[in-house]
Each structure stands twice: as structure tokens, then as C-alpha cells.
Amino acid sequence: MRLSSVCPAAATSSRNSELAEYVRLRAPQDHGQSLQLPPLSDGPRLVESNQKVLSNYPSELTAIRDIARREIPRIALQYTQQYSDVARPAQLAHPDSIVMAGHQPTLFHPGVWFKNFALGSLSNSCRATAINLVVDNDLCDDVSVLGPQFDSGGNVRLQRFAFDAADVAMPFEMRSIKDHETFASFGQRLASSIRDVVEAPLIDTLWPEVISVSERMSLPATIAAGRHRIEQRHGIENLELPVSRMAATESFAMFVERIAVESSRFAEVYNSAIVDYRRTHRIRSRSHPVPELEADGRWQEVPFWIWTNGAPHRRRLFLSCDAKSIQLSDRDGWSVSLDRDRFKDSFQSLNKIESEVFIRPRALATTMFSRLFASDLFLHGIGGAKYDQLNDEIMRRFFEIEPPDFMTMTATMKLPFDFENVSRRDVSELEVQLRQLRFHPEIHVSDDATAIRKSELIANPPVSGSRKVWRDEIARLNEELFESLAVQRNELQKKIGLAKSALPVCKILGSREFSFALFPESLIEEFGVLSTEY
């Protein structure tokens, strides 16, 4: 099937109005299509444009950015070298440009993976260092992958294939392997679920790579490393950087300080932007897209998580500031007071990798730091892009700057199941045909005397008196015509029944949500076409 790209027109951003207009984003429905907004060919222009915007920021922001751009590529290279023999990727010869993307360290669907290949293509066209953020500050609450399971009658259902024993939800970076036997056998078990459809699924290549680094890395980090090694085999020279490592840098400490010293104003801006976003989208939920930041007396919530080694569950971080100190607390027993004049150094020491304390950014803060300070251009999926349309408003209002543009990338890839695809739209179209047969049967028997009589009545409604007799006669003729079309009616009803019964199977087999690990290696070749055809 020919691969194509889908680039829907973006809504115009009303940057000078009170409320922004938000772009509606939707993944393409058909196999081999991508969403590229704007197209990848615009990457070099966007990098150059963003660099001009970023260079005009106030000095307190450019100071953070200068340090971040020295730190981030260096620690990304150091991290990547833990599991890869890469010495000095070609991109590092061009440290003046940095492009980034990111996702949780999971066995995600191909639409997410496409970003990594788009990132690699973008780095080549822009001659930039490419860094993929491993979002290990999110919750690891599922250690399984959904795969198809067929019975002897050809029916299919979804089955979960676990790669570890279940445990309480905790941040990815804290999750270790609990059941080594389940972990070791996962590749073979998942491959067996798809072997009749895909002779050599990527899991056959991926899982040995994952196991090879499992003794020295956390569970999610091994999955990310295995996936990255496959990318490297196919010429993708991206570096990898966990958010946990990024959060331990000097520039990140400066970013936290910038928010901390104006935490009340930041919360006011943050909350007002969320309220405006909900009003624009007519959202009633108080938790969507994100909850507002709360104030509790002298304590102000900020957009960061806190947890400790002894209690590795995420809690909200609160600050209390006075002229001499900034106190941090989870409002649940943990707190620390940092000297206001030495906040940056004290925070970095508190939050270093070897520390007992873990302070990590939430989603909006992660991309805020990444876009403003760590990169020249960020690639989002659809979910991240929706969040960052809100984030743009927060950055405009708090930092009083115009945020850099970002790109939105995803693709739709479906497993090569052999089945006749039926959608709800197909069912609706058949039902429309049946209603037409019921209420406009004359269309199908135009030469019939009864049909001619109905047409005459419709063309000549009574001009006075009761219309009931006229309506009743039309209804009687309708019923007579409908009964004469029993063959067509029964055929349509049969088609509707078959289509409805096929919907659950088609929903499974036609899904774009299966893990990339179930796909054949030719998936990577398709990605190569999609990421270079512009």
C-alpha cells in the first residue's frame, strides 16, 4: 500500500487576542499515512525561525538556555554510551542546533515510534543534534502489551502479555524487574501471538537487546535502550536522555528557581490559562487537560512532582517563600528549607541522581523547559501537541515572550491481518439505505403505479381542509411499496447484521494501537519513506 502523508491545515493562531485558537488534531485513519504539522520539509526553516525568536529572550532566560545547551548534549551522550558503543555521533559536530522529541519508555504503538524516525530525518536536514527524551518521571502502571489471540473458530480477542509481575504504580525510573522468569519469556510469548501473521516480528530482535542490558538498568530503561539499539542499526543517530538526568542539571535548577521565586504569579497565570482553555473547548472537568495549581495558606503548589526512596509514589510539590528562604514540601511529612540566595546550588545538590529525593517536572513543565532552554525545535505527538497549545499561553503570559514553534508528528500503521474491514460509518451508510427504502421506496420502483400515485400526491398537497387523509394515503402507499421491496429489504437487513457482528473483530484487527514490537521489520522501511518523502 502506498504511503502518504496527511497534513491538515492548521487554525490561525490569534496571538494578540485574549484567547488563542487551538488546532484540532486527529490521527490519520488509513495504514501508511502520517500527520506532519507542518511537514518535515519545513524543519530547517522552523529551526532557523525559532533560533531568532529564542535569541531575543530576556537575559535571565538566555542565561539558562546557554547553560542548558552546553549540558544537555553532553549528558545525553554520556547516558547513551551506557548501553551503546557510540563514540561521538555525527550530529555533535553541529552543537549549535538541537532538535528533540520524547515519550515514556514503553512498547508503544508505531505512531509514537514514528517520531523517532522523523527526529532522525529532521536532524539530518537541519544538521542538528537529535535528542529523544525518555520520560521516566511518568507513572509505570502497566507491565503488559496487548496482542491478538485467535481461537479455533477464527474469532479474535485481545490478550495481555506481561513482561513483569504487577506492582504498585510508581515512576518509571524507580521500577525494577520483579519476576525475571516472566521478563525472560516475554519475547517468545508475544511473538507466538502474531507468528501466523508476521513471520519475524520485531520483538524477536528487540527482546534480546533488552535482556542484554537488564542487569545494569531499570526495567523501563532496558526497554528504551533495546528500542534505541534497533534504531541505531537502521542509521538513526539520535541520542537518548531520561528526564531524570535532565532534572539533575544546573540549567534545570535555574528553571525551577525562576518559577519558585514567582510561584504565586506563576500559579495565577497557569490557572487562568487553564480556565481559558476549558472555556474555549467547553470542558467541564476540573482535571482536564490538567488540574489547576492549589494554594494552601502560605503554601503554593508548583508543576513538579516529589518522591523519595523510602516513599516512591509521586506527590505534589508545594513552596513557601520569604525574603531569606524557599521551603519545599509535599504537605505530607517531607519538607526542606533552601537558602534563597543559594537556591540553584542547593536544589541541584538535593536533586542529584544519587540523592534520596526526586523532584521531577510534570508534563507541561517538561516541555516548557525542553522547548525554551534545551532545544531549537520540539516534535510532539498528538497528545503532547494538545497539551502544548495550552503551554504556549502559559509561557506567553508568565515569561512575556513568544514561545518557539513545535511540530506534530504521528503515523498510522496496522498489522497485516487478512480481513474485510468494516467501520461504523459503513454500518451507518447501510442503515441510511434501509431508511430510504422504508420512507422513499418509490425511488426503487419508479415505474410502478403505486409509486406514481405517491409522487402525484406529494406534488399536489391539499390547499385547504384537513391534511390527515392526504398523509394517511401517503403512509398507506409507502407501506405497500415497502412490502413489495421485501427482497431488497431482507438483503440490507442481512448486510447490516453481518456488518454489526463484524465490528468488534474489525476494531481489533484494524487498530493502530498495537505495539511496534508486533510488526515486521519492514515497518522501519515504511517509516523511512514517510520521514523523507517531503
N, C-alpha and C positions, 0 to 999 in steps of 0.2 A: 504494500500500500504506500502511495506517495506521501512523503512527509511534507507538511506545510506549516506555516506559522500564522497565528491569528493575532492581530494587533488592533484591538478595538480602539476607537477614538477616545481620547481622554476628555473629561469635562474640563472646561477652562477654570483655572484656579483664580478665585477672586481674592487676591492677597491684600487688597486695600479695603475690603469690606469687613463688616463686623463678624460675619460667619463665612467660613470657607465653603466652597462647593467640593463635594467629595466624589472621587471617581468610583463608579460601580465596577467591580471586578468579578469575573466568573471564569472558571477553568474551561478550556475547550472540551467538547463532548466526544470528539472522534479520535481514534487512535492516530498517532503520528502528528498531532497538531500541538503547537506551543503558543503560549501567551507571552509576548515580549512587548512590554510597555515602558519606554519606547523600544523600538527594535535594537538589537545588539549593535548594529552598524552605527548607531548614534553614540555608542560608548565613548570613543575618543573625544567627541565634541562635548559630551557631558562632563568628562573628567576635566577638560580644559576650562569649561564654564564654571564648574564647582570650585576649582582652584582659584579662580579670580574672585568668586564670592567669598571663599574662606580667607583669602589674603587680606580682605578689608575688615575683618572682625576686630573688635577692640583688643587692646594689648593683653588684657588678662586672659582672654580666650586663646590668642595666638601663642601665648607662653605655654599653656597646657598642650596645645597642638604641636608645638616644636618638640617638646619632650616626648610626647606620645609617638611621634613619627620616628624618633630615634629608638625608642624602646620596643615598640610593637613588632617590627620585622625581626629584630634580634631575638626576642624571646620566642617568637613563632618558629624561627629556625632551630633554636635550641630544643624546643619541645618536639618538633618533627624528627629531629635527629635521635630521639629516644627509641624510635622503632623503625627508622628508615636510614639507609646509608647515604642519603642526600648530603652533599658537602656544602655546596653553595649554589642554589638554584639560579637559573639564568635571570630570573626576574630581579634578583637582588643587585644586579648590575644597574638597575634603574630605580633606586630607592626614592626618587622624587615623586613617584606616583604609586599609590596603594589603592587597590580595589578589594572589597570584602563582601562576604555573604556569611550565612550561618544557619545552623539548625541543631536540634537536640541529637545526641548520639544514639540514634535508634535505627532499626531496619525499616526505614521509611519507604514510601511509595516512589515510583520513578519521577513523578512530577517534582518532588523535593530534590531528588538527586540531580535532576537536570540543571539546577542552579550551579552545581559544582563545575559542570562542563561549560556552562555559559560563562562562569567566572574565569575558567582557564582560557577560553576563547577571548574574553574581554582583556585579560592581562597581556595576551599576545598582541592584540590590535592596539592597545594603549601603551605597550612596553612598560607594564606596571608590575609591581609585586602583588601577587594574589594571596589573600589570607582567608581561610574558611574558619569561622568561629564555631567551636564545639560548645554548644550551650548547655554546659554541665551544671548550671545553677537551677535549672528547672527540675520538677519532680519526676523521679523514676517510679511510676506507679503500675507499670505493666511489664512483665518479662516474658512476653509471648508474641507470636506472629500468627495472623490468621491465614490459613491455607485451605484449598478446596478439598473436600472429601466426598468421593463418589461411592454410591452403593451398587449392588449387583444389578439393579434396575435402571441404572444410568442417572438416578437422581443425585443431586449435589447439595451439600450443606457446608457451612463454614466450620472449621475446627481450629482450636487454638493449639499451637505447638510451642511449648515453653522451652526457653533456653536457660532457665534457672528456677529455683524454688521461689515461690511468692514470699514477700516480706512486707513490712510496713512501708508506706510511701516515704521516700527520703530523697534529697537532692542526688542527682546522678553522680556527682563527684564523690559521694560518700558510699556508693553502692558497690559492695564486693561480691564475689561469686559465693553462693551459699551451697549449691549442690553441684559438685564437679562432674558427677556422672551424667546428670541431665544436661549440663553445659557441653560435655564432650560428645554426646549422642545427638545433639540438636541438628547438626548439619545433615546427617543421614536421614533423620526422621522427616525434616522439612522437605528434603529432596524427593523422598519417596511419595509425597503427596502430589507432586507435579510431574513425576517422571514420564507418565503416559502422554503428557502434553509437551513437555520441554525435556529433551533428552539429556542436556547438560546444563542445568540451571546454575546461576552464578553462585548459589550457596556452596556448590562443590568446590569452587575456588576461594570463596570468601572465608569459610569457616576454618580451614587450616591456617589461614593467615591470622585470624582472630585468636585461635588457640596458641599460636606460636609466641604471642606477646602477653598471654593471660597471666603468667607468673609475676610480671612486674608492673601491671597496670590494673586500674579498676575495671569492673565489668563493662560499663558503657564505653570507657576509653579504649578497650580492646576492640569493640565493635567498630568504633570510629577509625581506629588505626588499620584494621583489616580492610575496611572500605577504601580508605585513602591509599593503601598499597595497590589495590586494583586500579585506581585512577592513575597512579604513577606508572603502572605497566602500560597504560594506554596514552602516555605522553602528557598527562595533566600535571603541571608543576606547581600547583597550589601548595602553600604552607598551611598548617593547621595550628590553631591556638584556642585552648579552652578558655572560657570566660573566667574560670577560677584563676588562671595565670594572669589574665589581663587585669583582674581586680586587685592583684598584688603589686601593681606598678606604681611608680611615683605619679605619673600623669593621672591615673585613676584616683589616687588620693587627693590630688588637686581638684579634680572634678567633684568629688564628694564635698570637699571643703567649700567649693563655690556654691553648692546648693545649701550646705549646712548653715553658713553664715547668714543666709537669707531664707531660712526654711519656712518662715511664715508667709512671706511673699510668694515663694515658690509654690506652696500648697494652695494659696489663693488663685494663682494663675492656673495651676494644674487642674484644680476643681472646676474653675469657671470654663476652661476649655472642654472638659468632660461634659458639663451640663449643656454647653452649646452643641456639642456633638450629638448628644442624646436628643436634643430638641430638633436638630436638623434631620435626624434619622427616625424621629418619632419612637424612640426607645424608652420604655417604661422601667426596665430592670435597673436597679441601683448598682448592680455588679457588672454591667456591660457598657462599654467594652472592658473597662477596669473600674474597680471601686474608687471612690473619692478618698483622699487622704484625710485622716481624722485628727482632731485636736482634742487633747485631754488635759485641761488645766494648763500647766506650763509646758506640757509635752506636745510636740508636733510630730506626726508621722511623716516619714520621707520615703521615697520609692526604692527602698533597699530591703533585702532580707537579712536576718541574723540567725545563726545557729551555732552550736558548739559541738565539740567532740562528744561530750557527755550527753547532749540532747540534740541529736542530728535531725530535728524537724524544723522546718522554716517558721520563723516568727517575724512579725512586722518590726521594723526599726523605728524608734522614736528618738527625737533630740530635744534637749533643753539647753538653751544658750543664755549666757550672761556675758558681762564685759571681760571676764577672765577665762572662762572655761566653756567647753561644749560637752555636755553629758549625753552618752548614748545608752539606750536601754531597750529591752524587749517588753517592758512593762509586765514581766512575769518572773522576776527574780534576778535577771542579769543586768548589770549596768557597769559603765566605766566612765570616768571623767578625764577628758583630754584638755591640756592647756591650749587655749585659743591661739596663742602666738606660735605654738609648735604643732598645730593640728596635723598638718600634712605628714611630718615625720612620724608623729605618734600613731596616726591612723595606719600608715604603711607598715609600721612595726607590728601593730596589733593584728593586721590583716594579712601578714605574710603567709606563704604557702605552708610553712611548718608550724603555724600557730594553732592554738586550741580554739580560736574564734574565727568564724567565717562570716564576712559581710559581703554580700553579693548584690548586684543590681537586679531589679525587676525588669520585665520585658522592655518597657519604654525607656528606662534609664540605660539599658544595654545598648540599644540602637542610637540613643541620643549621644552617648559617648563615642560609639563607633563612627557615626556619621560626622559629628562635629570635630573630633580630635584625631581619630585613628586612621581615617581613610579619606580618599577623594571621591569615592563613589561606592554606594552600597547596593547590593542586589537582594531584593526581598522576594519571598513567595507571596501568594495572595493574602494569607493571614497577616504576615508582617507588614505588608503594604497597607492594609486597612488600619492597623494599629498606628502606623507612622504617618498617615494623613492627620490623625489626631496629634501625634507627636510634633508635627510641623507647627501646629498652632501653639503648642506649649513652648517650643523653642522661640518662636517669634515673640511671644508675649513676655517670656521671662528674660531671655538674653537680648531682646530687642535687636534681632538680626534676621536676615532672610536665610532660612536653612538651605543646605545644598540639596539638589535633586537626588532622587534614588530611582532605581529601575525595578520593575516587577517581572519575574520570570517563573513560569511553570510549564509543564508539558503533560499531555495525556497519553499514556501508554497502557495497552491492555494485553493480557496474556492471550496466546494464540489458540483459544478454545474454538472448536468447530460447533457452532450453534447458530440458529436463526434468531437474530436479535429482535426483541420486541420491547417497545417502550410504552410508557403510559400515554404518550402522545399518539402512538398507533392505536391503542385501545380507545382513546377519545375520538379519533377520526372515524373508527368503525361505529361507535355509538352515535356520532353525528349522522352517519349514513342511515342507521336504523331509525333515528328520529325523523329524518327526512322521508323515509319510506312510510312512516306512520302518519305524518301530518301533511306531506306533499306527495302522495302516491301517484298523482296524475302525471308527474314528471316521467315516470317509468312506463306509463301506458297511455301516451298522449293521444293515440288514435281511437281509444275506447270510448264508447258512447257515454258511459258514466263519467269519465274524465272530462269529456267535452261539456257535459251538463254542469259539472262543478265549476269549470272555468267560466262558463256563462254566468253562473250565479255570482261568482266573485267579481266579475266585471260589471255586474248590474245590481248593486245592493239597493234595497228598498229606500225610497226617498222620504217616505212618511210611514207612520204607524209602527207597530211593534216589529223589531228585527229578530224576535225569537224564532219564528217559523223559518225565517231565512237561515239563521245559524244552525238550527236543528237539521235542516235539509242538507246543509254542507257537511255536518258531522256524520249524517247517515251515509252520504255518498263517500266520504272519507273512509268509513268503516268497511263499506262494500269493496272499495278499491284495495284497501289494505289486506282484506281477506283473499282477494284474487292474486295477491303477490306472496302467497304462503311460501313458495319455493325460495324466493329471494330473501324473505324474512328469516326463514329457518337457516339459510346459509350464513346470513350475517350474524344471527344469534350464536351459531356454532363457532364462527370465527372469533367472536367476542369472548366466548367461554374459553376457547383454546388460548387466546392471547392473554387473558387474565391469569389462567393457570400457569402460563409460561413466564409471567413477570418475575416471580421470586427467583427462578433459575437464571433468567437474564440479568437480574440485578446483581447476582453473584458473579456470573461468568463475564459480564460486561463491565465490571467495576474497574476503576482506575486506582483503587486504594491498596491493591496487593503489594507486598514488599518487593523492592527491586531484586532481592535475593532469589525470588522465584523465576525471574526472567532469564532468557538465554543471553549469552554474552553479546549477541548481535544488537542488544539494546544499546550498548555503548556506541556502536557504529551509527545507529539512528540518532543518538544524541549529537554525534559529531556532525551529521548533516544539518540538524536543526540549529546548532550553535554557529554554523558557518555560512548558511545559505543567504544571509543578508550581506 
